[in-house]
Amino acid sequence: MPLHHAVLALLSAKPAHGYELKTSFEQAVGDQWGGLNIGHLYQILDRLSRDGLIESHRQPQQVKPDRVIHRLTPAGRAELDRWLAGPAISARGYRDDFFLKIMAAARSADPATLPAVLSRQRAHLLRQLHALAGARAAASTTAVESLLITAAELHTRADLGVVDAAEETLATSPAAPVSEQSSTGMTPPQTAAG
């Protein structure tokens, strides 16, 4: 995840200390992303500093320990601009824990395993959609959080499509290879021997 770019974006608005960045991030993306672990954030800040993308200085406080304030450098601004100028590229292939469960269930000796796995996943995804509808109804959502909820809904609906496809594709014989005709919708070419 490009969290280090999100931190650069937050620092492009104004210099900030760690807990301020954590709060700003969580307010910007809302509950749908999940909380930002402060330890992970400090690792990101250390890396950004090491790479020359931010600079940090101590700000003395009277009662509390010194506060470390982080500021974007020109190199950090250039990296943020470079990142924003390019498309977001997904990891190669389809890597999802649920797909591995489908693979394992399809190879199970018990024919009831696959339908049970698919049924549980469908129920889970429908609960997620219901929870997302509740989050959308919350009066305090920002435009960015609303967009994140929309993205989560679209991903959840796509995951439901995977459940549907698994039920359709694997219903008869999960271990059998899918023929070229059924996977492409085209009739395979005839060989000279056929």
C-alpha positions as YAML, in Angstrom:
chain: A
units: angstrom
residues:
- id: 1
  name: MET
  ca: [0.00, 0.00, 0.00]
- id: 2
  name: PRO
  ca: [1.28, 3.42, -0.83]
- id: 3
  name: LEU
  ca: [0.82, 4.75, 2.70]
- id: 4
  name: HIS
  ca: [4.09, 6.65, 2.44]
- id: 5
  name: HIS
  ca: [2.57, 8.66, -0.43]
- id: 6
  name: ALA
  ca: [-0.51, 9.37, 1.69]
- id: 7
  name: VAL
  ca: [1.81, 10.70, 4.42]
- id: 8
  name: LEU
  ca: [3.57, 12.89, 1.84]
- id: 9
  name: ALA
  ca: [0.15, 14.20, 0.76]
- id: 10
  name: LEU
  ca: [-0.79, 15.05, 4.34]
- id: 11
  name: LEU
  ca: [2.54, 16.82, 4.88]
- id: 12
  name: SER
  ca: [2.09, 18.77, 1.64]
- id: 13
  name: ALA
  ca: [-0.74, 20.64, 3.38]
- id: 14
  name: LYS
  ca: [1.33, 21.54, 6.46]
- id: 15
  name: PRO
  ca: [4.10, 20.23, 8.72]
- id: 16
  name: ALA
  ca: [2.85, 17.88, 11.42]
- id: 17
  name: HIS
  ca: [3.91, 15.51, 14.19]
- id: 18
  name: GLY
  ca: [3.16, 11.77, 14.22]
- id: 19
  name: TYR
  ca: [-0.11, 11.69, 16.15]
- id: 20
  name: GLU
  ca: [-1.37, 14.67, 14.18]
- id: 21
  name: LEU
  ca: [-0.66, 12.78, 10.95]
- id: 22
  name: LYS
  ca: [-2.43, 9.69, 12.30]
- id: 23
  name: THR
  ca: [-5.51, 11.74, 13.18]
- id: 24
  name: SER
  ca: [-5.48, 13.60, 9.83]
- id: 25
  name: PHE
  ca: [-5.23, 10.32, 7.91]
- id: 26
  name: GLU
  ca: [-8.07, 8.69, 9.83]
- id: 27
  name: GLN
  ca: [-10.27, 11.77, 9.43]
- id: 28
  name: ALA
  ca: [-9.51, 11.95, 5.71]
- id: 29
  name: VAL
  ca: [-10.41, 8.36, 4.87]
- id: 30
  name: GLY
  ca: [-12.86, 7.49, 7.63]
- id: 31
  name: ASP
  ca: [-13.61, 4.12, 9.18]
- id: 32
  name: GLN
  ca: [-13.70, 2.15, 5.93]
- id: 33
  name: TRP
  ca: [-9.91, 2.11, 5.55]
- id: 34
  name: GLY
  ca: [-9.28, 1.18, 9.14]
- id: 35
  name: GLY
  ca: [-7.00, 2.78, 11.69]
- id: 36
  name: LEU
  ca: [-3.39, 3.66, 11.02]
- id: 37
  name: ASN
  ca: [-1.03, 1.90, 13.42]
- id: 38
  name: ILE
  ca: [1.17, 4.57, 15.04]
- id: 39
  name: GLY
  ca: [4.19, 2.23, 15.08]
- id: 40
  name: HIS
  ca: [3.82, 1.63, 11.35]
- id: 41
  name: LEU
  ca: [3.43, 5.37, 10.78]
- id: 42
  name: TYR
  ca: [6.73, 6.05, 12.60]
- id: 43
  name: GLN
  ca: [8.43, 3.42, 10.42]
- id: 44
  name: ILE
  ca: [7.10, 5.22, 7.35]
- id: 45
  name: LEU
  ca: [8.32, 8.57, 8.70]
- id: 46
  name: ASP
  ca: [11.78, 7.11, 9.36]
- id: 47
  name: ARG
  ca: [11.96, 5.77, 5.82]
- id: 48
  name: LEU
  ca: [10.75, 9.04, 4.28]
- id: 49
  name: SER
  ca: [13.37, 10.91, 6.31]
- id: 50
  name: ARG
  ca: [16.11, 8.45, 5.34]
- id: 51
  name: ASP
  ca: [15.14, 8.85, 1.67]
- id: 52
  name: GLY
  ca: [15.28, 12.66, 1.94]
- id: 53
  name: LEU
  ca: [11.57, 13.10, 1.22]
- id: 54
  name: ILE
  ca: [10.84, 14.76, 4.56]
- id: 55
  name: GLU
  ca: [12.89, 16.57, 7.17]
- id: 56
  name: SER
  ca: [12.20, 16.43, 10.86]
- id: 57
  name: HIS
  ca: [13.06, 18.72, 13.76]
- id: 58
  name: ARG
  ca: [12.37, 18.64, 17.47]
- id: 59
  name: GLN
  ca: [10.00, 21.16, 18.96]
- id: 60
  name: PRO
  ca: [10.55, 21.57, 22.71]
- id: 61
  name: GLN
  ca: [7.54, 21.41, 25.01]
- id: 62
  name: GLN
  ca: [7.49, 22.55, 28.63]
- id: 63
  name: VAL
  ca: [5.87, 19.58, 30.35]
- id: 64
  name: LYS
  ca: [5.84, 16.81, 27.75]
- id: 65
  name: PRO
  ca: [8.73, 15.29, 25.78]
- id: 66
  name: ASP
  ca: [9.86, 17.17, 22.69]
- id: 67
  name: ARG
  ca: [7.54, 16.86, 19.71]
- id: 68
  name: VAL
  ca: [9.08, 15.87, 16.37]
- id: 69
  name: ILE
  ca: [7.64, 17.92, 13.51]
- id: 70
  name: HIS
  ca: [7.90, 16.56, 9.97]
- id: 71
  name: ARG
  ca: [8.03, 18.73, 6.85]
- id: 72
  name: LEU
  ca: [7.94, 17.84, 3.15]
- id: 73
  name: THR
  ca: [11.19, 18.50, 1.25]
- id: 74
  name: PRO
  ca: [11.37, 19.51, -2.43]
- id: 75
  name: ALA
  ca: [12.32, 15.89, -3.20]
- id: 76
  name: GLY
  ca: [9.22, 14.78, -1.27]
- id: 77
  name: ARG
  ca: [7.04, 17.15, -3.28]
- id: 78
  name: ALA
  ca: [8.55, 15.80, -6.52]
- id: 79
  name: GLU
  ca: [7.90, 12.19, -5.40]
- id: 80
  name: LEU
  ca: [4.29, 13.03, -4.47]
- id: 81
  name: ASP
  ca: [3.76, 14.71, -7.85]
- id: 82
  name: ARG
  ca: [5.33, 11.72, -9.66]
- id: 83
  name: TRP
  ca: [3.05, 9.30, -7.80]
- id: 84
  name: LEU
  ca: [-0.06, 11.38, -8.48]
- id: 85
  name: ALA
  ca: [0.82, 11.64, -12.19]
- id: 86
  name: GLY
  ca: [0.80, 7.86, -12.73]
- id: 87
  name: PRO
  ca: [-2.02, 5.31, -12.66]
- id: 88
  name: ALA
  ca: [-2.61, 3.04, -9.67]
- id: 89
  name: ILE
  ca: [-1.42, -0.38, -10.83]
- id: 90
  name: SER
  ca: [-2.80, -3.48, -9.14]
- id: 91
  name: ALA
  ca: [-0.55, -6.36, -8.21]
- id: 92
  name: ARG
  ca: [-0.15, -8.91, -10.99]
- id: 93
  name: GLY
  ca: [-2.79, -11.60, -11.03]
- id: 94
  name: TYR
  ca: [-5.64, -12.20, -8.64]
- id: 95
  name: ARG
  ca: [-4.36, -12.72, -5.13]
- id: 96
  name: ASP
  ca: [-7.08, -13.12, -2.59]
- id: 97
  name: ASP
  ca: [-7.44, -15.36, 0.45]
- id: 98
  name: PHE
  ca: [-10.94, -16.35, -0.65]
- id: 99
  name: PHE
  ca: [-9.64, -17.72, -3.95]
- id: 100
  name: LEU
  ca: [-7.26, -19.96, -2.01]
- id: 101
  name: LYS
  ca: [-10.22, -21.19, 0.04]
- id: 102
  name: ILE
  ca: [-12.07, -21.98, -3.21]
- id: 103
  name: MET
  ca: [-9.05, -23.92, -4.45]
- id: 104
  name: ALA
  ca: [-8.80, -25.89, -1.19]
- id: 105
  name: ALA
  ca: [-12.55, -26.55, -1.02]
- id: 106
  name: ALA
  ca: [-12.64, -27.67, -4.66]
- id: 107
  name: ARG
  ca: [-10.00, -30.29, -3.85]
- id: 108
  name: SER
  ca: [-11.77, -31.53, -0.72]
- id: 109
  name: ALA
  ca: [-12.84, -35.15, -0.60]
- id: 110
  name: ASP
  ca: [-16.15, -34.02, 0.92]
- id: 111
  name: PRO
  ca: [-18.44, -32.70, -1.85]
- id: 112
  name: ALA
  ca: [-20.30, -30.54, 0.69]
- id: 113
  name: THR
  ca: [-17.19, -28.45, 1.46]
- id: 114
  name: LEU
  ca: [-17.25, -26.19, -1.61]
- id: 115
  name: PRO
  ca: [-20.94, -25.25, -1.41]
- id: 116
  name: ALA
  ca: [-20.52, -24.56, 2.33]
- id: 117
  name: VAL
  ca: [-17.48, -22.31, 1.74]
- id: 118
  name: LEU
  ca: [-19.31, -20.40, -1.01]
- id: 119
  name: SER
  ca: [-22.45, -20.06, 1.11]
- id: 120
  name: ARG
  ca: [-20.51, -18.68, 4.10]
- id: 121
  name: GLN
  ca: [-18.65, -16.23, 1.85]
- id: 122
  name: ARG
  ca: [-21.90, -15.03, 0.26]
- id: 123
  name: ALA
  ca: [-23.46, -14.47, 3.69]
- id: 124
  name: HIS
  ca: [-20.36, -12.57, 4.84]
- id: 125
  name: LEU
  ca: [-20.36, -10.34, 1.72]
- id: 126
  name: LEU
  ca: [-24.08, -9.59, 2.12]
- id: 127
  name: ARG
  ca: [-23.43, -8.57, 5.75]
- id: 128
  name: GLN
  ca: [-20.63, -6.32, 4.48]
- id: 129
  name: LEU
  ca: [-22.97, -4.66, 1.99]
- id: 130
  name: HIS
  ca: [-25.49, -4.09, 4.77]
- id: 131
  name: ALA
  ca: [-22.79, -2.54, 7.00]
- id: 132
  name: LEU
  ca: [-21.62, -0.32, 4.14]
- id: 133
  name: ALA
  ca: [-25.19, 0.89, 3.62]
- id: 134
  name: GLY
  ca: [-25.27, 1.80, 7.31]
- id: 135
  name: ALA
  ca: [-21.95, 3.65, 7.01]
- id: 136
  name: ARG
  ca: [-23.28, 5.57, 4.02]
- id: 137
  name: ALA
  ca: [-26.34, 6.61, 6.01]
- id: 138
  name: ALA
  ca: [-24.12, 8.14, 8.72]
- id: 139
  name: ALA
  ca: [-24.54, 11.91, 8.61]
- id: 140
  name: SER
  ca: [-20.88, 12.71, 9.24]
- id: 141
  name: THR
  ca: [-19.33, 11.15, 6.11]
- id: 142
  name: THR
  ca: [-17.10, 13.36, 3.99]
- id: 143
  name: ALA
  ca: [-16.98, 13.26, 0.19]
- id: 144
  name: VAL
  ca: [-13.75, 11.24, 0.32]
- id: 145
  name: GLU
  ca: [-15.19, 8.79, 2.84]
- id: 146
  name: SER
  ca: [-18.33, 8.46, 0.72]
- id: 147
  name: LEU
  ca: [-16.17, 7.61, -2.29]
- id: 148
  name: LEU
  ca: [-14.30, 5.01, -0.23]
- id: 149
  name: ILE
  ca: [-17.63, 3.47, 0.80]
- id: 150
  name: THR
  ca: [-18.66, 3.37, -2.88]
- id: 151
  name: ALA
  ca: [-15.37, 1.64, -3.75]
- id: 152
  name: ALA
  ca: [-15.91, -0.89, -0.94]
- id: 153
  name: GLU
  ca: [-19.45, -1.57, -2.20]
- id: 154
  name: LEU
  ca: [-18.22, -2.10, -5.75]
- id: 155
  name: HIS
  ca: [-15.46, -4.46, -4.58]
- id: 156
  name: THR
  ca: [-17.93, -6.38, -2.42]
- id: 157
  name: ARG
  ca: [-20.34, -6.73, -5.34]
- id: 158
  name: ALA
  ca: [-17.45, -7.95, -7.52]
- id: 159
  name: ASP
  ca: [-16.57, -10.50, -4.83]
- id: 160
  name: LEU
  ca: [-20.20, -11.67, -4.89]
- id: 161
  name: GLY
  ca: [-19.71, -12.13, -8.65]
- id: 162
  name: VAL
  ca: [-16.73, -14.39, -7.90]
- id: 163
  name: VAL
  ca: [-18.95, -16.48, -5.60]
- id: 164
  name: ASP
  ca: [-21.55, -16.71, -8.39]
- id: 165
  name: ALA
  ca: [-18.88, -17.67, -10.93]
- id: 166
  name: ALA
  ca: [-17.44, -20.29, -8.59]
- id: 167
  name: GLU
  ca: [-20.88, -21.84, -8.09]
- id: 168
  name: GLU
  ca: [-21.48, -21.89, -11.84]
- id: 169
  name: THR
  ca: [-18.01, -23.02, -12.91]
- id: 170
  name: LEU
  ca: [-17.28, -25.54, -10.19]
- id: 171
  name: ALA
  ca: [-20.78, -26.95, -9.63]
- id: 172
  name: THR
  ca: [-20.35, -30.12, -11.69]
- id: 173
  name: SER
  ca: [-16.72, -31.14, -11.29]
- id: 174
  name: PRO
  ca: [-14.45, -28.70, -9.45]
- id: 175
  name: ALA
  ca: [-11.22, -30.51, -10.33]
- id: 176
  name: ALA
  ca: [-11.98, -30.97, -14.04]
- id: 177
  name: PRO
  ca: [-10.23, -28.58, -16.43]
- id: 178
  name: VAL
  ca: [-12.44, -26.00, -18.11]
- id: 179
  name: SER
  ca: [-12.52, -26.63, -21.86]
- id: 180
  name: GLU
  ca: [-11.42, -23.95, -24.28]
- id: 181
  name: GLN
  ca: [-14.98, -23.73, -25.56]
- id: 182
  name: SER
  ca: [-16.52, -22.98, -22.17]
- id: 183
  name: SER
  ca: [-13.80, -20.56, -21.10]
- id: 184
  name: THR
  ca: [-13.72, -18.51, -24.30]
- id: 185
  name: GLY
  ca: [-17.17, -19.11, -25.75]
- id: 186
  name: MET
  ca: [-15.52, -20.32, -29.01]
- id: 187
  name: THR
  ca: [-15.36, -23.74, -30.54]
- id: 188
  name: PRO
  ca: [-11.82, -25.17, -30.51]
- id: 189
  name: PRO
  ca: [-10.27, -25.63, -33.96]
- id: 190
  name: GLN
  ca: [-10.43, -29.14, -35.41]
- id: 191
  name: THR
  ca: [-7.16, -30.96, -35.94]
- id: 192
  name: ALA
  ca: [-6.27, -32.81, -39.11]
- id: 193
  name: ALA
  ca: [-6.71, -36.10, -37.27]
- id: 194
  name: GLY
  ca: [-10.22, -35.14, -36.03]
...
